[in-house]
Amino acid sequence: MLLPGLSNNSQRVIQIPRPSGEPLTLTLQPLSLGFHRRLRSRGILPPQAPRKIARDSAGKPLRDELGLAVMTTDDRHPDYLNELDLYHQRVAVLAIVESLQADPQVTFDTSVPTSSDTIAWTQYADAIFDEMEAAGLTAGDLAHLSNWTCRLSNLIEGDLQRATANFSSVPPAAPT
């Protein structure tokens, strides 16, 4: 399919400021159209919030018209919040890895899984995160890379904020 004005060469060279003053220069590409579908097929899914019994102000369980306890989601449960942070981290790392495929100078020691096994893919994402950390990347660097990956991929602002949620409590500034 050929679309007017659409180029296959959407790579972008970016510079990430470093404390030493010498910026880190990387080449990024947009995420492919099937990126999110591939994540789901590999079992990279957001966690489900646990359920709890809804209670009134006196602490008594609320009941429906059949007398059954009303259930609600517990989206503030610490275990759920930790799982959600880890999910966002994995999505952001896997997006950055795909985006960095445009840069021949960037390599990772961790091998890409050859199956769609969920455990293999979560371990892969976690190992890549550890490699990034060992290489000296900071939370701000990952937020910056996520920001550029989202911009190149034409993801909307809400997608950008979710992708970088694990790295910074402040939405990233627009790149210059």
C-alpha positions as CSV (number, residue, x, y, z in Angstrom):
1,M,0.0,0.0,0.0
2,L,1.3,3.4,-0.9
3,L,0.0,6.4,1.0
4,P,0.8,9.9,-0.2
5,G,3.3,11.7,2.1
6,L,4.1,8.6,4.0
7,S,7.8,7.7,4.1
8,N,9.3,4.4,5.1
9,N,12.3,6.3,6.5
10,S,10.8,7.8,9.7
11,Q,14.0,7.4,11.7
12,R,15.1,10.3,13.9
13,V,18.4,11.0,15.5
14,I,17.9,12.4,19.0
15,Q,20.2,13.6,21.7
16,I,19.6,12.9,25.4
17,P,21.3,15.4,27.7
18,R,23.8,13.8,30.1
19,P,25.2,15.3,33.4
20,S,28.7,15.1,31.9
21,G,27.6,17.6,29.2
22,E,28.2,15.2,26.3
23,P,24.7,14.2,25.0
24,L,23.8,10.6,24.2
25,T,23.0,10.4,20.5
26,L,20.6,7.7,19.4
27,T,18.6,6.8,16.3
28,L,15.0,5.9,16.9
29,Q,12.2,4.7,14.7
30,P,8.4,4.7,15.2
31,L,6.7,1.6,16.6
32,S,5.3,-0.7,14.1
33,L,1.5,-0.9,13.5
34,G,1.3,-4.3,15.3
35,F,3.3,-3.4,18.4
36,H,0.5,-3.5,20.9
37,R,-1.1,-6.6,19.3
38,R,2.3,-8.4,19.7
39,L,2.5,-7.4,23.3
40,R,-0.9,-8.9,24.0
41,S,-0.1,-12.1,22.1
42,R,3.1,-12.4,24.3
43,G,1.0,-12.1,27.5
44,I,2.1,-8.5,28.3
45,L,-1.2,-7.4,29.7
46,P,-2.2,-4.9,32.3
47,P,-3.0,-6.5,35.7
48,Q,-6.6,-6.7,36.9
49,A,-7.4,-4.7,40.0
50,P,-8.5,-6.9,42.9
51,R,-12.1,-6.8,44.0
52,K,-13.4,-6.0,47.4
53,I,-16.8,-5.7,49.1
54,A,-18.2,-2.2,49.0
55,R,-19.1,-0.9,52.4
56,D,-21.2,2.0,53.7
57,S,-19.9,4.7,56.0
58,A,-20.5,2.5,59.0
59,G,-18.4,-0.3,57.5
60,K,-21.4,-2.6,56.8
61,P,-21.3,-4.4,53.4
62,L,-23.6,-2.9,50.7
63,R,-26.0,-5.3,49.2
64,D,-27.8,-5.4,45.9
65,E,-31.6,-6.0,45.4
66,L,-31.0,-9.8,45.7
67,G,-29.2,-9.4,49.0
68,L,-25.7,-10.2,47.5
69,A,-22.7,-8.1,48.6
70,V,-21.8,-5.4,46.1
71,M,-18.3,-5.8,44.8
72,T,-16.0,-3.0,43.6
73,T,-12.4,-2.8,42.4
74,D,-9.6,-2.0,44.8
75,D,-7.4,0.1,42.5
76,R,-5.4,1.4,45.4
77,H,-4.2,-2.0,46.7
78,P,-0.4,-1.9,47.0
79,D,0.2,-5.2,45.2
80,Y,-1.9,-4.1,42.3
81,L,-0.1,-0.8,42.1
82,N,3.2,-2.6,42.1
83,E,2.0,-4.9,39.3
84,L,0.7,-1.9,37.3
85,D,4.1,-0.1,37.7
86,L,5.9,-3.2,36.5
87,Y,3.5,-3.6,33.5
88,H,4.1,0.1,32.5
89,Q,7.8,-0.4,32.9
90,R,7.8,-3.5,30.6
91,V,5.7,-1.9,27.9
92,A,8.0,1.2,27.9
93,V,11.1,-0.9,27.8
94,L,9.8,-3.1,25.0
95,A,8.7,0.0,23.0
96,I,12.1,1.6,23.5
97,V,13.8,-1.7,22.3
98,E,11.7,-1.7,19.2
99,S,12.4,2.0,18.6
100,L,16.1,1.5,19.0
101,Q,16.3,-1.1,16.3
102,A,17.0,1.8,14.0
103,D,20.3,2.3,15.8
104,P,23.0,-0.2,14.7
105,Q,25.3,0.9,17.5
106,V,22.8,-0.2,20.2
107,T,22.9,-3.9,21.2
108,F,21.5,-5.8,24.1
109,D,23.1,-8.9,25.7
110,T,19.7,-10.5,26.5
111,S,18.4,-12.7,23.7
112,V,15.0,-12.1,22.3
113,P,12.6,-15.0,23.2
114,T,11.8,-17.3,20.3
115,S,8.4,-18.2,21.6
116,S,5.3,-16.3,22.7
117,D,5.6,-17.6,26.2
118,T,4.5,-14.9,28.7
119,I,7.2,-15.8,31.3
120,A,9.9,-15.6,28.7
121,W,8.7,-12.2,27.5
122,T,8.3,-10.7,31.0
123,Q,11.8,-12.0,31.9
124,Y,13.2,-10.5,28.7
125,A,11.6,-7.1,29.4
126,D,12.9,-7.2,33.0
127,A,16.4,-8.3,31.8
128,I,16.5,-5.4,29.3
129,F,15.5,-3.0,32.0
130,D,18.4,-4.3,34.1
131,E,20.8,-3.9,31.1
132,M,19.6,-0.3,30.6
133,E,20.2,0.4,34.3
134,A,23.6,-1.2,34.3
135,A,24.5,0.8,31.2
136,G,23.9,4.0,33.2
137,L,20.5,5.1,31.9
138,T,18.5,7.0,34.4
139,A,14.7,7.2,34.9
140,G,14.8,10.5,33.1
141,D,16.6,9.0,30.2
142,L,13.9,6.3,29.9
143,A,11.2,8.9,30.1
144,H,13.0,10.9,27.4
145,L,13.2,7.8,25.1
146,S,9.6,6.9,25.8
147,N,8.6,10.5,24.9
148,W,10.4,10.4,21.6
149,T,9.2,6.9,20.8
150,C,5.6,8.0,21.3
151,R,6.0,11.2,19.3
152,L,7.6,9.3,16.4
153,S,4.8,6.8,16.5
154,N,2.1,9.5,16.6
155,L,0.7,8.2,19.9
156,I,-1.7,10.6,21.7
157,E,-0.7,12.4,24.8
158,G,-2.5,10.1,27.1
159,D,-0.6,7.1,25.7
160,L,2.7,9.0,26.2
161,Q,1.8,9.7,29.9
162,R,0.9,6.1,30.5
163,A,4.1,4.9,28.9
164,T,6.3,7.1,31.0
165,A,4.3,6.8,34.2
166,N,6.8,4.4,35.8
167,F,9.7,6.6,35.2
168,S,8.5,10.0,36.3
169,S,5.7,11.5,38.3
170,V,5.9,14.6,36.1
171,P,4.8,14.4,32.4
172,P,7.8,14.8,30.2
173,A,8.4,18.2,28.6
174,A,8.0,18.6,24.9
175,P,11.3,17.9,23.1
176,T,13.0,20.8,21.5
